[in-house]
């Protein structure tokens, strides 16, 4: 039986994925969501700075992410006292597969000016207000099966969904709540699909998160819209929440193609 974590730390930046990372498009791939969480975990582990906070995480998926030992390397691209840019790369079989860059900015007390515009339409329901949702059962793979979803029931291209997991991100190393939360973000593209994934492929090639405050708790809320263009490109756009309200925005670029063509 698989132990209850997505990755096992083996030292020297090496991580062994479990069946819980299994992707939706192929049983031999890793879902990129926990890999993204792993990249942020490695940045926090290798470059700790309590005086700075994460403001943007941008991820590029460079190719097929095989479910095999994954080596993560990190570096500081732009050091600074109040602003830093860092990079983390996941490498499998001597090939870079996922790369993340992340800005982190100095902490300061801006509570006197904190605020946000009123949401369009009704506010996001809380997880406790919604039933457990089985609308993700059309997706295969161990990762989606490891998650709990709450939703009122989503429409084609439009959805409001909460997601959390009982599975730890990494065994063998201390992991922050933020890294675990970030490891759920890539579920957004599958929560409000426009077409059946058994008939159409629409994988994302990137993911960008902007934060205006740090999320709290284990629940990730996704207020999502999905757009398909006329020439093979799409977009997934989400306002991301914790149980206290919006914390930022998420965007993903999609490549569209029918299955078998």
KENU-162587 format. One record per residue (C-alpha): x, y, z; residue number from 1. Coordinates in nm, 4 decimals. Example, Ala and Ser with C-alpha at 12.3 -4.5 7.8 and 13.67 -1.06 7.14 Angstrom:
2
         px         py         pz     n
     1.2300    -0.4500     0.7800     1
     1.3670    -0.1060     0.7140     2
END
This chain:
261
         px         py         pz     n
     0.0000     0.0000     0.0000     1
     0.1137     0.3559    -0.0726     2
     0.2061     0.5661     0.2287     3
     0.0050     0.8829     0.2785     4
     0.2278     1.1393     0.1141     5
     0.2910     1.2589    -0.2397     6
     0.6715     1.2497    -0.2241     7
     0.9369     1.0849    -0.0095     8
     1.2522     1.2883     0.0501     9
     1.5694     1.0923    -0.0322    10
     1.8243     1.3675     0.0352    11
     2.0327     1.5881    -0.1923    12
     1.7184     1.7353    -0.3505    13
     1.5891     1.3955    -0.4654    14
     1.2228     1.2985    -0.4174    15
     1.0431     0.9727    -0.4918    16
     0.6798     1.0196    -0.6001    17
     0.4086     0.7834    -0.4762    18
     0.0970     0.6617    -0.6565    19
    -0.0874     0.9633    -0.5110    20
     0.0838     1.1929    -0.7655    21
    -0.0433     0.9957    -1.0657    22
    -0.1703     1.2251    -1.3408    23
    -0.5040     1.2341    -1.5193    24
    -0.3857     1.2021    -1.8808    25
    -0.1518     0.9016    -1.8384    26
    -0.0904     0.6468    -1.5569    27
     0.2854     0.6911    -1.6062    28
     0.2898     1.0665    -1.5457    29
     0.2918     1.2899    -1.2416    30
     0.0141     1.5435    -1.2057    31
     0.1861     1.8806    -1.2083    32
    -0.0099     2.0092    -0.9049    33
     0.1946     1.8342    -0.6326    34
     0.5136     1.9019    -0.8314    35
     0.4397     2.2746    -0.8074    36
     0.3961     2.2374    -0.4314    37
     0.7282     2.0500    -0.4206    38
     0.9071     2.3323    -0.6038    39
     0.7841     2.5937    -0.3567    40
     0.8754     2.3606    -0.0701    41
     1.2313     2.3371    -0.2034    42
     1.2576     2.7158    -0.2300    43
     1.1415     2.7575     0.1291    44
     1.3728     2.4822     0.2500    45
     1.6853     2.6026     0.0704    46
     1.6353     2.9805     0.0890    47
     1.4544     3.0672     0.4153    48
     1.3689     3.4353     0.4694    49
     1.1087     3.5189     0.7339    50
     1.1204     3.8882     0.6410    51
     0.9935     3.8237     0.2874    52
     0.6614     3.6841     0.1613    53
     0.5636     3.5109    -0.1628    54
     0.3798     3.7403    -0.4061    55
     0.3968     3.5614    -0.7417    56
     0.4691     3.2041    -0.8475    57
     0.4954     3.1379    -1.2213    58
     0.5332     2.7820    -1.3513    59
     0.6200     2.6460    -1.6957    60
     0.5613     2.2801    -1.7808    61
     0.8487     2.1824    -2.0094    62
     0.7359     1.8328    -2.1080    63
     0.5947     1.5000    -1.9945    64
     0.6429     1.4594    -1.6177    65
     0.7290     1.0908    -1.5772    66
     0.6403     0.9310    -1.2452    67
     0.9987     0.8639    -1.1395    68
     1.2578     1.0022    -0.8999    69
     1.2545     1.3806    -0.9241    70
     1.5522     1.6024    -0.8470    71
     1.4830     1.9628    -0.7512    72
     1.7444     2.2370    -0.7794    73
     1.7002     2.5971    -0.6688    74
     1.8810     2.9278    -0.7081    75
     1.8362     3.2974    -0.6375    76
     1.8059     3.4841    -0.9665    77
     1.7801     3.8340    -0.8234    78
     1.8950     3.8739    -0.4616    79
     1.7833     4.1747    -0.2634    80
     1.7138     4.3142     0.0806    81
     1.3441     4.3813     0.0138    82
     1.2727     4.2051    -0.3190    83
     1.3982     3.8672    -0.4421    84
     1.3401     3.6484    -0.7477    85
     1.4063     3.2757    -0.7120    86
     1.3923     2.9714    -0.9379    87
     1.3246     2.6022    -0.8769    88
     1.3503     2.3271    -1.1395    89
     1.2262     1.9678    -1.1322    90
     1.4482     1.7311    -1.3313    91
     1.3614     1.3719    -1.4274    92
     1.5760     1.1366    -1.6370    93
     1.8345     1.4125    -1.6950    94
     1.5697     1.6438    -1.8400    95
     1.4141     1.9603    -1.6964    96
     1.0382     1.8998    -1.6754    97
     0.8884     2.1798    -1.4635    98
     1.0371     2.5202    -1.3801    99
     0.9047     2.7812    -1.1378   100
     1.0123     3.1372    -1.0745   101
     0.8831     3.3216    -0.7710   102
     0.8958     3.6803    -0.6456   103
     0.8961     3.7425    -0.2754   104
     0.8593     4.0880    -0.1246   105
     0.9347     4.2478     0.2089   106
     0.6760     4.2247     0.4854   107
     0.5292     4.5443     0.6291   108
     0.2226     4.6705     0.8121   109
    -0.0244     4.7959     0.5496   110
    -0.3390     4.7050     0.7427   111
    -0.4595     5.0672     0.7404   112
    -0.4923     5.0634     0.3607   113
    -0.5801     4.6964     0.3059   114
    -0.8932     4.6336     0.1009   115
    -1.0422     4.4821    -0.2121   116
    -1.3312     4.5604    -0.4489   117
    -1.6669     4.3997    -0.3881   118
    -1.6990     4.0637    -0.5693   119
    -1.9075     4.0375    -0.8826   120
    -2.2183     3.8362    -0.8000   121
    -2.2744     3.6459    -0.4745   122
    -1.9744     3.5762    -0.2510   123
    -1.7985     3.2410    -0.2641   124
    -1.9818     2.9900    -0.0412   125
    -1.7749     2.8401     0.2407   126
    -1.6799     2.4708     0.2287   127
    -1.9184     2.3952     0.5169   128
    -2.2072     2.5348     0.3122   129
    -2.1490     2.2926     0.0241   130
    -2.1847     1.9156    -0.0208   131
    -1.9045     1.6768    -0.1046   132
    -1.8834     1.6831    -0.4849   133
    -1.8254     1.3820    -0.7094   134
    -1.8030     1.5892    -1.0269   135
    -1.4327     1.5088    -1.0697   136
    -1.4852     1.1339    -1.1148   137
    -1.4415     1.1625    -1.4924   138
    -1.0733     1.2334    -1.4258   139
    -0.8392     0.9399    -1.3796   140
    -0.5207     0.9110    -1.1789   141
    -0.4186     0.8780    -0.8170   142
    -0.3829     1.2502    -0.7522   143
    -0.7452     1.3471    -0.8186   144
    -0.8580     1.0413    -0.6209   145
    -0.6578     1.1670    -0.3204   146
    -0.8578     1.4912    -0.2958   147
    -1.1840     1.6008    -0.1349   148
    -1.4002     1.8430    -0.3355   149
    -1.6944     2.0595    -0.2287   150
    -1.9145     2.2336    -0.4869   151
    -2.2758     2.3284    -0.5590   152
    -2.2324     2.1630    -0.8997   153
    -2.0392     2.3324    -1.1758   154
    -2.1446     2.4335    -1.5255   155
    -1.9559     2.4091    -1.8521   156
    -1.6735     2.6612    -1.8261   157
    -1.7862     2.8045    -1.4924   158
    -1.7465     2.6693    -1.1414   159
    -1.7011     2.7345    -0.7724   160
    -1.5080     2.4602    -0.5977   161
    -1.3289     2.3933    -0.2725   162
    -1.0537     2.1326    -0.2546   163
    -0.8321     1.9891     0.0191   164
    -0.6255     1.6767     0.0736   165
    -0.5477     1.4538     0.3732   166
    -0.2209     1.3496     0.2047   167
     0.1045     1.5156     0.3142   168
     0.3175     1.6777     0.0453   169
     0.6558     1.5344     0.1520   170
     0.7625     1.2681     0.3982   171
     1.0991     1.3203     0.5635   172
     1.1157     1.7026     0.5591   173
     0.9166     1.9777     0.7328   174
     0.6629     2.1290     0.4908   175
     0.4836     2.4619     0.5258   176
     0.1069     2.4972     0.4995   177
     0.1599     2.7292     0.2012   178
     0.3586     2.4712     0.0020   179
     0.0858     2.2127     0.0649   180
    -0.1814     2.4656    -0.0426   181
     0.0101     2.5592    -0.3570   182
     0.0247     2.1876    -0.4385   183
    -0.3523     2.1961    -0.5062   184
    -0.3664     2.4922    -0.7451   185
    -0.3442     2.3019    -1.0719   186
    -0.6795     2.1347    -1.0068   187
    -0.8472     2.4570    -1.1279   188
    -0.8360     2.3579    -1.4949   189
    -1.0368     2.0404    -1.4267   190
    -1.3136     2.1809    -1.2096   191
    -1.5192     2.3611    -1.4741   192
    -1.4451     2.1740    -1.7957   193
    -1.6040     2.2811    -2.1230   194
    -1.5612     1.9395    -2.2866   195
    -1.5422     1.5804    -2.1624   196
    -1.1705     1.4983    -2.1050   197
    -1.2351     1.1537    -2.2519   198
    -1.3072     1.3267    -2.5833   199
    -1.0877     1.6381    -2.5680   200
    -0.7456     1.7154    -2.4268   201
    -0.6925     2.0636    -2.2831   202
    -0.3794     2.0438    -2.0652   203
    -0.2260     2.3642    -1.9367   204
     0.1322     2.4504    -2.0249   205
     0.1787     2.7000    -1.7429   206
     0.0346     2.8336    -1.4177   207
     0.0737     3.1766    -1.2593   208
    -0.0420     3.2675    -0.9084   209
    -0.0506     3.6233    -0.7748   210
    -0.1122     3.6692    -0.4009   211
    -0.2133     3.9821    -0.2123   212
    -0.2081     3.7996     0.1226   213
    -0.0986     3.4604     0.2518   214
    -0.3722     3.1934     0.2592   215
    -0.4664     3.0264     0.5853   216
    -0.5833     2.6701     0.6442   217
    -0.5977     2.3615     0.4229   218
    -0.8938     2.4523     0.1996   219
    -0.8306     2.6038    -0.1462   220
    -1.1292     2.7828    -0.2992   221
    -1.1474     2.8250    -0.6780   222
    -1.3915     3.0644    -0.8425   223
    -1.3126     2.9622    -1.1993   224
    -1.3905     3.0510    -1.5603   225
    -1.2650     2.8512    -1.8590   226
    -1.2387     2.9961    -2.2104   227
    -1.1800     2.8000    -2.5346   228
    -1.0682     3.0016    -2.8356   229
    -1.1353     2.9166    -3.2028   230
    -0.7789     2.8207    -3.2985   231
    -0.6605     2.5661    -3.0400   232
    -0.5776     2.7845    -2.7387   233
    -0.7728     2.8271    -2.4154   234
    -0.7469     2.9934    -2.0764   235
    -0.8455     2.9065    -1.7217   236
    -0.8845     3.2020    -1.4843   237
    -0.9603     3.1722    -1.1124   238
    -0.9976     3.3936    -0.8097   239
    -0.8408     3.1860    -0.5332   240
    -0.9702     3.1841    -0.1765   241
    -0.9152     3.0582     0.1716   242
    -1.2025     3.0377     0.4200   243
    -1.1648     3.4093     0.4995   244
    -1.2064     3.5319     0.1417   245
    -1.0031     3.5990    -0.1756   246
    -0.6252     3.5775    -0.1518   247
    -0.5203     3.6195    -0.5152   248
    -0.5664     3.5188    -0.8775   249
    -0.4613     3.2210    -1.0871   250
    -0.4199     3.1854    -1.4653   251
    -0.3432     2.8874    -1.6892   252
    -0.2831     2.8694    -2.0667   253
    -0.4402     2.5645    -2.2376   254
    -0.3607     2.3741    -2.5547   255
    -0.6782     2.2277    -2.7084   256
    -0.7007     1.9130    -2.9194   257
    -0.9540     1.6328    -2.9716   258
    -0.8552     1.2867    -2.8470   259
    -0.7114     1.0728    -3.1250   260
    -0.6233     1.3595    -3.3575   261
END
